[in-house]
Amino acid sequence: MTLSYVTAPRTWEVIVAGGGTAGAIAGIAAARAGARVLVVEALGSLGGTGTNAWVTPLMRNVSGGQNLNRGLTDELKARLHARGDGATDPGGNDNWFNPEGMKTVLEQMLLEAGGEVLYHTHVVATLAAEGTEPSANGHSFAGESERTHLSALILHNKGGLQAFCAGVIIDATGDADVAVRAGAPFHAGDEDGVHQAMSLRFSLAGVDTGQLAEFLNANGQGQSSPDFLHFWMVWGKKSSLEPLFREAVAAGVLEERDGDYFQGFSVPGRPGEISFNCPRIRADLNDGADPWHLSAAQTDGRAAIDRLTDFCRTFLPGCERAYIGTVAPMVGVRETRRVKGDYTLTLDDILDCRRFSDSICRNHYPVDIHSVKGGARLLHEREGTAPYFAPDAYHEIPYRALIPATLRNVLVPGRAASSTFEAQSAIRVQQNCHTMGEAAGIAAAWAARDHGADVRAVDVAALQREMRRWGGNV
């Protein structure tokens, strides 16, 4: 089939496909590095998982008590705090934020840097430069002379189908959509092809957080402040709320699976509102790259949100008059495709605290597998004898893990970076995606300007120095 499209009259040095967690920061970084940048986003705001999927707060990534993700992440937090959309709790955790505020801050940072954004736009296909067409199956690793060079992305929006040309393309779709459309090989799911569980997050407004905090304190889930609530329940994990869930299931208020994962957090700048890291979508709907799974996840999630709302009103003091404040417009997807890169990060790399000469990110977030298979695979243990479990330990993520093995001018930061299923579960959290996006943005700008768009030609030592100059920790 031949697509009928027109070529956009303008070109960019860098196009970022996907303005989500990694993509928004990548666009900001590339623009600050001097490139002409366009960020293409399917929804109407930047931030992806953190904003449109309402994944708040940021998960902590610390070693020896110090944040590992710095640079643009620090600036993002500072701006959120300055406008009242971010906060630091009494324990020093500075990762609390308001998703609506983050949308504005990310957009401001991109536009101030000189970047552009095109909302409500989808990637349809890729165009390869003449003489570098991808192989028919995309499953063999190319030699240097055989790597595909993408000259443009075919995009669809209200203007129809258009080809947008760029020197370097950053695939920040989260699902490696660009790389896969260009024939790049990838992995997906665990050894059985099963993905991590999806969630559809929501919030309850109209909560008396003082009363709720008092109840939680009296029932085995101590709270430091009504402004920083965090409470949870998972079957069989000794949560003090489990008896309430059992009672609710017996009464027909909840289904058994509603207790597979339940977690609530306060939201800065939104008094009386609790954000929930649930409901978990039913087990057979686990592939966020499958449009039917993704669509069914919305309806399954909304039905579960009604059940959980009834539960909170009935069983949690302070929630009697609560109402649904927000249902995330985007399903929370933890893992789909993972591109096969020049290097694939493994579980052994994480547990052995492996260092890399081309490191662009440090991580100490645990292996965190939200498995639809349940049982012992729900969450990885956070204690052990491997080097990684020391309080001041960390491993590194190499720049090579962002480079698809068969492509010349494409970088893939974020949760679709090259990693095994287990390793991905540790590096997928938002702050790591920020740092990978920052590295990809700077590298893309330099490759487009100085290296004929070859992302492998970037001087990684210079990239590390530049990230440190921006306040990074690499």
C-alpha positions in Angstrom: 0.0 0.0 0.0 1.3 3.5 -0.9 0.4 6.3 1.5 -0.7 9.6 -0.1 0.9 12.5 1.8 2.3 15.9 1.4 5.7 17.0 2.6 5.7 19.8 5.2 7.5 22.9 3.9 9.7 23.2 7.0 12.4 20.9 8.4 13.8 20.4 11.9 17.1 19.2 13.1 15.4 17.0 15.8 11.9 15.7 15.9 10.8 14.1 19.1 8.0 11.6 18.6 6.0 11.6 21.9 5.9 14.4 24.4 5.7 12.2 27.4 8.0 11.7 30.4 11.2 11.1 28.3 10.1 13.0 25.3 9.2 16.4 26.9 12.6 16.5 28.6 14.3 15.3 25.4 12.7 18.2 23.5 13.7 20.7 26.1 17.3 19.4 26.2 17.7 19.4 22.4 16.3 22.9 22.1 18.7 24.2 24.9 21.5 22.5 23.0 20.7 24.7 20.1 18.7 22.5 17.8 15.6 23.3 15.9 13.2 21.0 17.7 9.6 19.8 17.1 7.9 17.7 19.7 5.0 15.7 18.3 2.4 14.6 20.9 -0.8 12.5 20.4 -2.7 14.2 23.3 -3.1 17.9 24.2 -0.3 18.3 26.8 3.2 17.2 27.6 4.2 14.9 30.4 2.7 11.6 29.4 2.7 9.2 32.3 3.2 11.9 34.9 0.4 14.1 33.6 -2.0 12.3 31.3 -1.8 9.0 33.2 -1.7 10.8 36.5 1.2 8.9 37.9 2.0 10.9 41.0 4.2 11.3 43.0 7.5 10.6 41.3 9.1 7.4 42.7 12.2 8.0 44.7 15.5 7.1 43.1 18.2 7.6 45.8 21.6 6.3 46.7 23.1 7.1 50.1 20.1 9.4 50.7 20.9 11.5 47.6 18.7 11.9 44.5 20.4 10.2 41.5 18.4 12.1 38.8 19.4 15.7 38.7 19.8 18.2 35.9 16.5 19.1 34.2 14.7 17.0 36.8 15.9 19.3 39.5 14.7 22.3 37.5 11.3 20.7 36.9 10.8 20.1 40.6 11.9 23.6 41.5 9.5 25.2 39.1 6.7 23.0 40.4 7.5 23.9 44.0 7.6 27.6 43.2 4.0 27.6 41.8 2.6 25.4 44.6 2.3 22.3 42.4 5.2 20.5 44.0 6.1 19.8 47.6 8.6 18.2 50.0 7.3 16.0 52.8 8.7 16.0 56.4 11.0 13.1 55.4 12.7 15.1 52.7 11.0 13.4 49.8 10.7 16.2 47.1 8.9 14.1 44.6 5.2 15.2 45.3 3.6 17.0 42.4 0.3 18.1 40.8 -0.1 16.6 37.3 -2.0 19.6 36.0 0.8 21.9 37.1 3.4 19.7 35.5 1.7 20.1 32.1 2.2 23.8 32.2 5.7 23.8 33.5 7.0 21.3 30.9 5.3 23.3 28.1 6.8 26.6 29.4 10.3 25.0 29.6 10.0 23.7 26.0 8.8 27.0 24.6 11.3 29.1 26.5 14.1 27.0 25.1 12.8 27.7 21.6 11.3 24.3 20.9 8.0 23.8 19.2 5.2 21.4 19.9 2.5 19.9 17.7 -0.4 18.4 19.7 -3.1 15.9 18.6 -0.7 14.4 16.1 0.1 10.7 15.5 3.0 8.9 13.9 1.7 6.8 11.0 4.9 5.6 9.2 8.6 6.3 8.7 10.5 7.2 5.6 14.0 5.9 5.0 16.6 7.8 3.1 17.4 6.5 -0.3 19.6 3.4 -0.2 18.9 2.6 3.4 15.6 0.9 3.3 15.0 -1.5 6.3 15.1 -5.2 5.8 11.8 -7.0 5.2 11.6 -8.6 8.7 13.8 -6.2 10.7 15.0 -9.1 12.8 18.7 -9.2 11.9 21.3 -6.7 13.3 22.7 -4.5 10.6 26.3 -3.7 10.0 27.4 -0.1 10.1 26.9 0.3 6.3 23.5 -1.3 6.4 21.8 0.8 9.2 18.7 2.5 8.2 18.7 6.3 8.1 15.2 7.8 8.6 14.6 11.0 6.6 11.1 11.8 7.8 8.1 10.7 9.8 4.7 10.5 8.2 2.3 12.1 10.7 -1.5 12.4 10.8 -3.5 15.2 12.4 -6.3 17.6 11.3 -4.1 18.6 8.4 -4.1 15.1 7.0 -1.1 13.0 6.2 2.2 14.9 6.1 5.9 14.0 6.0 8.0 15.9 8.5 11.7 15.8 7.8 14.4 15.9 10.4 18.1 15.1 10.9 17.7 13.0 14.0 14.5 11.4 15.4 14.0 10.7 19.1 11.5 7.9 19.6 9.9 8.7 22.9 6.5 7.1 22.2 7.1 4.7 25.1 6.3 1.7 22.8 9.1 2.1 20.3 6.5 2.9 17.6 9.0 4.8 15.4 11.7 2.2 15.7 9.4 -0.7 15.1 7.8 1.0 12.1 11.3 1.4 10.7 11.9 -2.3 11.0 14.0 -2.3 14.2 14.0 -5.6 16.2 12.5 -5.5 19.6 11.5 -7.6 22.7 8.1 -7.5 24.3 6.9 -8.9 27.6 8.5 -11.6 29.7 9.6 -15.1 28.6 6.0 -15.9 27.8 5.3 -12.6 26.1 3.2 -11.4 29.0 3.5 -7.8 30.0 3.3 -6.0 33.3 -0.1 -5.0 34.6 -1.7 -1.8 33.3 -3.6 0.6 35.6 -6.1 3.4 35.0 -5.4 6.0 37.7 -8.0 8.3 39.2 -8.5 10.8 42.0 -11.1 11.3 44.7 -11.9 14.9 45.6 -13.9 16.1 48.6 -11.9 14.0 51.1 -11.4 15.1 54.7 -7.7 14.3 54.8 -7.4 15.1 58.4 -10.0 12.5 59.4 -8.6 10.0 56.9 -5.1 10.5 58.4 -6.4 10.0 61.9 -8.0 6.7 60.9 -4.9 5.5 59.1 -2.7 6.4 62.0 -5.0 4.4 64.3 -5.0 1.4 62.0 -1.4 0.6 61.3 -0.5 2.9 58.5 1.2 5.8 60.1 1.0 9.2 58.4 3.5 12.1 58.9 0.9 14.7 57.9 -2.6 15.0 56.4 -0.9 16.8 53.5 1.3 13.8 52.6 -0.9 10.8 52.8 0.2 7.4 51.5 -1.8 4.3 52.2 -2.0 0.9 50.5 -3.3 -2.7 50.3 -2.2 -5.7 48.4 -3.6 -9.2 49.2 -1.2 -11.2 51.4 1.2 -8.4 52.1 0.1 -7.8 55.7 -1.6 -4.5 55.0 -3.8 -3.3 57.9 -6.5 -2.5 55.4 -6.9 -6.1 54.2 -9.7 -6.9 56.6 -11.7 -4.0 55.2 -11.1 -5.2 51.7 -12.3 -8.7 52.7 -15.4 -7.3 54.2 -16.1 -5.2 51.0 -15.6 -8.3 48.8 -18.0 -10.3 50.9 -20.5 -7.5 50.7 -20.3 -7.3 46.9 -18.8 -3.8 47.0 -15.5 -5.0 45.5 -14.4 -7.8 43.3 -11.6 -10.0 44.5 -9.2 -8.6 41.9 -9.7 -5.0 43.2 -7.4 -6.0 46.1 -4.5 -7.1 43.9 -3.1 -3.5 44.1 -4.5 -0.5 45.9 -2.5 2.7 46.7 -3.4 6.3 47.5 -1.4 9.5 47.6 -2.0 13.2 48.4 -1.6 15.7 45.6 0.1 19.1 46.2 -2.0 22.1 45.2 -5.2 20.0 45.3 -6.3 20.0 49.0 -8.8 17.3 49.8 -7.9 15.2 46.8 -6.2 11.7 46.7 -4.6 10.2 43.7 -4.9 6.4 43.4 -2.4 4.1 41.8 -5.1 1.7 40.7 -7.3 0.1 39.6 -5.2 -2.6 38.1 -6.6 -3.7 34.7 -7.8 -7.3 34.4 -5.0 -9.8 33.7 -5.9 -10.7 30.1 -5.6 -7.1 29.1 -1.9 -6.5 29.5 -0.5 -5.3 26.2 -0.5 -1.5 25.9 0.7 -1.8 22.3 -2.5 -3.7 21.3 -5.2 -1.2 20.5 -8.0 -3.7 21.6 -6.3 -4.2 24.9 -5.8 -0.5 25.4 -9.4 0.4 24.6 -10.8 -2.4 26.8 -8.5 -1.2 29.6 -10.4 2.1 29.6 -13.8 0.5 30.1 -12.5 -2.1 32.6 -10.8 0.6 34.6 -13.8 2.9 34.7 -16.0 0.1 36.1 -13.4 -0.7 38.7 -13.1 3.0 39.7 -16.8 3.1 40.5 -16.3 0.1 42.8 -13.3 1.6 44.5 -15.1 4.9 45.0 -18.0 3.1 46.7 -15.5 1.2 48.9 -13.7 4.4 50.0 -17.0 6.2 50.7 -18.2 3.2 52.8 -15.1 2.0 54.6 -12.6 4.9 54.8 -13.5 7.7 57.3 -13.1 11.1 55.7 -14.2 9.8 52.3 -18.0 9.7 52.9 -18.6 12.7 50.6 -15.8 12.0 48.2 -16.4 12.1 44.5 -14.4 11.3 41.4 -12.2 14.2 40.7 -10.2 12.9 37.7 -10.0 9.8 35.6 -6.7 9.7 33.8 -7.2 10.2 30.0 -4.3 7.8 29.3 -4.0 4.2 30.6 -0.9 3.7 32.8 1.3 1.3 30.8 4.4 0.0 32.5 6.0 -2.1 29.7 5.3 -3.0 26.1 8.0 -3.1 23.4 11.7 -2.8 24.2 14.0 -2.0 21.3 17.0 -4.2 20.7 19.9 -1.7 21.1 23.6 -1.6 20.8 23.6 -2.8 24.4 20.8 -4.5 26.3 20.7 -3.8 30.0 20.2 -7.0 32.1 19.2 -8.0 35.6 22.8 -9.0 36.4 23.9 -5.5 35.4 21.5 -4.1 38.0 22.3 -6.5 40.8 26.0 -6.3 40.2 26.0 -2.5 40.1 27.6 -2.5 36.7 29.3 0.7 35.6 29.7 1.8 31.9 32.1 4.1 30.2 29.2 5.6 28.3 26.9 5.9 31.3 24.2 8.6 31.0 22.0 7.7 34.0 22.4 6.2 37.5 19.6 4.1 39.1 18.9 2.6 42.5 15.2 2.0 42.0 14.4 -1.7 42.6 13.3 -4.3 40.2 9.5 -3.7 40.4 7.5 -6.2 38.4 3.7 -5.6 38.6 2.9 -9.1 37.3 -0.5 -10.1 36.1 0.6 -13.6 37.1 0.3 -12.7 40.8 1.9 -14.5 43.6 5.6 -14.0 44.3 6.1 -12.1 41.1 4.0 -9.1 42.2 7.0 -7.1 43.4 10.6 -7.9 43.6 12.1 -8.2 47.1 13.8 -5.0 48.2 16.4 -6.8 50.3 19.1 -9.2 49.4 22.8 -10.0 49.4 23.7 -8.7 45.9 25.7 -5.4 45.7 22.7 -3.5 44.5 20.9 -3.8 47.9 23.5 -1.7 49.7 22.0 1.7 50.7 24.6 3.6 48.8 24.6 1.4 45.7 23.6 2.2 42.1 24.0 0.8 38.6 24.4 2.8 35.4 22.5 2.9 32.1 24.7 3.2 29.0 24.1 5.5 26.1 24.3 2.5 23.8 21.0 1.2 25.3 19.2 4.2 23.7 20.5 3.3 20.2 18.4 0.9 18.1 20.9 -1.6 16.6 19.6 -1.3 13.0 19.0 2.5 12.8 21.5 5.3 12.3 19.8 8.5 13.4 17.3 7.4 16.0 17.5 7.4 19.8 15.0 5.6 22.1 15.0 6.9 25.7 12.6 5.9 28.4 10.8 2.7 29.1 11.3 1.3 25.6 15.1 1.5 25.9 17.1 -1.6 25.3 16.7 -3.8 28.4 15.5 -7.2 29.5 12.0 -7.6 31.0 13.4 -7.6 34.5 15.8 -4.8 34.0 13.1 -2.6 32.4 11.0 -2.8 35.5 13.8 -1.0 37.5 14.6 1.8 35.0 11.1 2.6 33.7 10.2 5.1 36.5 9.7 8.8 35.6 13.0 10.3 36.9 15.1 7.8 35.0 13.1 8.6 31.9 13.8 12.3 32.5 17.5 11.6 32.6 17.5 9.3 29.6 15.5 12.0 27.7 18.0 14.7 28.7 20.9 12.7 27.4 19.0 11.8 24.2 18.1 15.4 23.6 21.6 16.8 23.9 23.1 13.9 21.8 20.5 14.3 19.1 21.2 18.1 18.8 24.9 17.4 18.5 24.5 14.6 16.1 22.3 16.7 13.8 24.6 19.6 13.9 28.1 18.1 13.9 27.9 14.4 12.9 25.7 14.1 9.8 22.9 12.8 12.1 24.9 9.8 13.2 24.0 9.3 16.8 26.9 6.9 17.3 29.4 9.6 16.4 28.6 11.7 19.5 31.5 12.1 21.9 29.9 10.5 25.0 32.6 11.8 27.3 31.6 15.3 26.2 28.0 14.4 26.6 28.6 13.4 30.2 30.5 16.6 30.9 27.6 18.6 29.4 25.1 16.8 31.6 27.2 17.5 34.6 27.4 21.1 33.6 23.6 21.2 33.7 23.7 19.8 37.2 23.5 16.1 36.2 24.8 13.1 38.1 26.6 10.9 35.6 
